[in-house]
């Protein structure tokens, strides 16, 4: 809200909104109002939302300011178009719907969304203020910009609102979501810097709570569409958008799929709304919770190697990334002054809100991966050795650090590289996608390979920083593997493995990972055998992992069997197949739009 010096008298007040109407649904109150579009100063108007639980608001001294600086044409739907004043006042751009009957608000309608803090009856008022400071705030007019009748509010779980079906976006059936999506896989793709969500598919909007933006009711968007070809089987691809209006409403910022500095702390707003959007889509479309995959390029890869590896709202079966940024010191800051002035700064030493961890420490994913106590899905990615587009990110150095961390903890991973840059370093990931895009399922165990004798050598990570050129100019670690799990019981784990690179013999270490029943305590004794009369005894490490060292492989299939032969307390572990979603949506909704269209 614009702050005025005491005693100032204005020749006129800003025009007030009319037709304020509010309704409560799914833990949020949605208020709409007609903005003064005929006023010459409309583009410079902003709006503040006040609330009261004691009765109609006739005097702001008895009300609480809950949202400030709401933009002109505030009901416009965020999209892939430019975030600027011209776009926001373009009557041809889509407006949002806040209901489930597909009715979109008219151009020039404001929307304010307040998350319900308690079961109650609440009253709201919307006050207009002028960004130029030449006009006074609009007066209160009961029944116009102030509710005369309260809205009954009920605490609930917030959720996105369907804006358009894929049949309504002009793309026909090319990417149309099928009518029956039960059991389908999902790829959750995070775009690169400067990118956007897909322009096709079902279109969703989420108005977040105060944990998802600098204030309550910040809009976020995502689309979801069908892809029949890219991943070797029909899948749904969801594409959220990392873009948020700054407080002036004149431009936008990216958040590195994390968040931004707000009032002195790093707020992970973006990660919080992704934690709502992802499981909601999985539940709404009734997808296979064990075949949900993370995907991203560059900044999107940063989002997947940070948020994606750590998120527990709907854990990924695996993550794939092209030229991911494994560590980033930059942080975007949004600072509100009298007129909502914003700036972008670098503040790597600021704390992540609610923690004693600095932003630089929190974003250091190679170090996080090196802590073997941290659970993480398998990760497949590629980088270019000469990727110096962002020298402050030490792209190649941190990629190699991630490799070393993965091997130290015997994690599932594959890494490919070439002598390319940020543009060409992602192409070599194609082989990883084609090899492993269907290999990992959350409720099925897998073998993790380390020290494979046919792996290439990436060197020590200094090449792109002007150091000595060491290691192979291009290569791959853990390429060419195929496997099939034969047994996963409390006493035995067995797998058939082969590798397409082997022409005679090779060796590798193999670790039983993500076991569903073969759960070991640290120090447990395991006997093993393998094709070629190989056998031995190993001990589970401090993390309960059993690793066979220097297993000899031939050109065909090698069968490996581990047997549990030690007593002790079994490791406490939630099997992937037992994971449950934090949502239980009652779909289909009464009066809701139909979900999707037919597959053909």
Secondary structure, 3 states (H helix, E strand, C coil): CCCCCCCCCCCCECCCCEEEEEEEECCEEEEEEECCCCCCCHHHEEEEEEEECCCCCCCHHHCEEEEEEECCCCCECCCCCCCCHHHHCCCCCCECCCCCCCCCCCCCEEEEEEECCCCEEEEEEEEEEECCCCCECCCCCECCCECCCCEEECCCCCCCEEEECHHHCCCCCCCCCECCCCCCEEEEEECCCCCCCCCCCEEEEEECCCCCCCCCCCEEEEEEEEECCCCCCCEEEEEECCCEECCCCCCEECCCCCCEEECCEEECHHHHHHHHHHHHHHHHCCCCCCCEEEEEECHHHHHHHHHHHHCCCCCCCEEEEECCCCCCCCECECCCCCCCCCCCECCCCCEECCCCCEHHHHCCHHHHHHCCCCCCCEEEEEEECCCCCCHHHCHHHHHHHHHHHHHHCCCCEEEEEECCCCCCCCHHHHHHHHHHCCCCCCCCCEEEEECCCCCCCCCCCCHHHCCCCCCCCCEEECCCEEEEEEEECCCEEEEEEEECCCCCCEEEEEEEECCCCCCCCCCCEEEEEECCCEEEEEECCCCCCCEEEEEEECCCCEEEEEEECCCCCCCCCCCHHHCCCCCCCCCCCCCCCCCCECCC
